[in-house]
Amino acid sequence: MGKFGLFGKFTVKEGERGTLVDILLEAAESMENLDECEIYLVSTSEGEPNTVYVYEVWSNEDAHQASLTLEVTQTLIQRAKPIITGMERINTLIARGGKGISSDSY
């Protein structure tokens, strides 16, 4: 069975993309000590100045859900809420393997 992957899109208020990127990079840093989180990638697109994308890979969906209850995560969510104007779960994925994913993900 593969791992739980999630590809999401955040839309922010005009001029706030950098702020959200900083917050999400703090989230990524807080995930460094969670073995269940294999990838937490924050990206932007040149053509979308008010959008931030996040790609995550977790050992399973329960681990992802548990991360949302952590105090550090809740604090970062509260900081981000005022600048977020939209959120979209582009897709939920089953990560089968590849560079950056542990070999037991197949």
N, C-alpha and C positions, 0 to 999 in steps of 0.2 A: 504494500500500500504506500502511496506517495504521501508527501507532507502537505500541510495546508498552506496554500499561497493566496495572497490577496493583492489586488491591484486597485488602488483608489485614487480619486481625483478630488482635490480641494480647490474651491474658488474663494478668493479673498477680496476684500475691499481694495479699491484703487490704491496703488502704492504700498500695499502691505505684504507683498509676496516675500520680501526679504525677512520680514518679521516672522512669518509662518515658517519659512525655511529654517531660521535659527531655532525656533521652538521644536520643530520636528527633528532637527539634528541633535538637540538635547535629548529628545526621546530615544533616538538611535543610540546615543551614548549610554543612556540608562539601560538599554537592552544588552549591552556588552557582557554583562554578568549573567544573563539568562541563557543557559544552554539550549533551551527550547526555541529561541529565536536565532535562526541561521542567517537571515538576511533582513535588513531594514534599510532600504535604499530610498533616499529623497532626491527627486529630480524636478527640473523645470524645463519649459519649452520656450525657445526664443519667440515663437509666434503667439504665445499665450501669457501676457505679462501679469495676469492676475490668477494664475493657476499653478498648483504644486501637485506633483504625483508622488505616491508612495507605493513601493513594491515590498511586500513582506513575505517571508517564508518561515513557517513555524513547524515544530515537530508534529503538531496536531491542532485542530481548531480549539480544543479546550485550553491549550496553553495560550493561544492568542486571546481568548476571552478572559482568562485569568490575568493577563498583563494589563487589561483595561481597568482592573480593580486596584492595581497598585497605587499607593499614595503619590508617588512621583508622576505616574501617568495622569492621575486625576488632577494634579496641580497644573500640569502642562495643558491638559484639555481646557481647564478654566481660563488659562492665559490666552489660549487660541480662540476660544468661542467668540469674543467680541469682533474679531476681524474676519471670521469665516462667513461667507455669504451662501455657500453651497457645498455639499458633499455628495459624491457619487461613488458607489462601489462598481467600478467598471467590470470587474470579473472576480470570481472566486476560482482558484486554480488548484490542481493537484500537481505539485512539483515532483517530477519523476527522477530528477538527478541532473548532473552537469557541474561545471566549474562553480565552486562556491557552496555546493550542497554536499552534505556528508553522504558517504557511499551507502549508508543504510536506508536511503530514501526510496529505493526501488521497490 
